[in-house]
Amino acid sequence: MSKSILQQKSYAFALRLAKLHDFIFRETNTFALANQIIRSGTSIGANVMEVTQAESRADFIQKLSISNKKHLKLNTGCVCRVIREKSRGKGRLR
C-alpha cells in the first residue's frame, strides 16, 4: 500500500528538520534548541501515522488536529522565534 500525500509530506518535513537540527547544533552548539526541533518535527509524522489507524471520522479529525497543533507550535512557537532572533541579532546563527 502506498503512503498518502500527508504521510509523504510529513516524512519530507521531518527530513528537512533533521538537516536544520544538524545546522543549528553545528553553528550554535545549542543542543536544547536543536533537539526541540527534531522532537517537534518527528512527532508530526508519528501523529500522521496514527491518523491512518483512526477508528472513526471523529477520531480521525481529532488525531489530525493534534498533528496540526504540533506543526503550528513548531512553526509559530518559541523555537522558530528563537531562531529568528538569533539570526537577526548577528546575521548568523552563532
N, C-alpha and C positions, 0 to 999 in steps of 0.2 A: 504494500500500500504506500502510495507516495505521500509526502508531507504536505500539509496545507500551506498556503501562501503565508499565513500568520506564523506557522512554525519555522518556515524558511527565513522569514524576515527577523524573527526574534533570535534565531541562531546567528544570523549575519550580524545583528546588532551586538550580541554577546562577543563575537569575534573582534569587532571594532573596538569594543570597550576593553578587551584584553590587550589590544595594542596601545590604547590610551593608558591603561594601567601601567604597562611597561615604560611608556614615555614619562609619565608623571613620576614614577618611582626613580627612574634613571636621572631625570632632570632636576627633581626637587628633593629626592631622598625622603619623601613624605609617605611613609609606609601606611599610616592610618587612612589617609585620603585615597591612595591608590587601592587599598583593599576595600574601602567602602564602594568604590566604583565597580569593582569586579563582583562584589556581593549583590549589589543592586541590579546590575545588568544581567547576571546569570539567573537571578530569581524570576525575572520576567519570563525567560524561556521555560523555566520549571513550571511557572503558573500556566503558561500557554499549553504545556503538555498536559497539565491537569484538566484543562478545559476539554480536551478530547475525551476525557473519561466522565464528563458530566452525566448525571443520572436523569436530569430533566432540563427543560428550557430555562426554568428559574435558576437551577444550579449552574447551567452554562453561563448565563448572564452574570451571576454573582462571581464566579471564578474569573471570568473575563474582566469584570470590574476591578477585581483585586490586582490583576496584571496591569491594567491601565493605571491604577493608582501608583504602583511601583514605578512605572515609566515616568509619570508626572513628577513623582518625588525626586527621581534621578535628574530629570531634565530641568526642572524649575526649582528644585530644592537647594539645600545648603551646599551640596557637593559642587554643583555647577557654578554657584555664586562664588565659592571659594576659588575655584579655578579661574574664573573671570577676573576676580580681584587681584589674584596673584599675577596674572598675565598683564593687566593694566598697570600695576604698580611698577614693574620692572621691565616690561616689554617681553620677558620670557618667563617661563615657569620655574624660576630659580629663587 
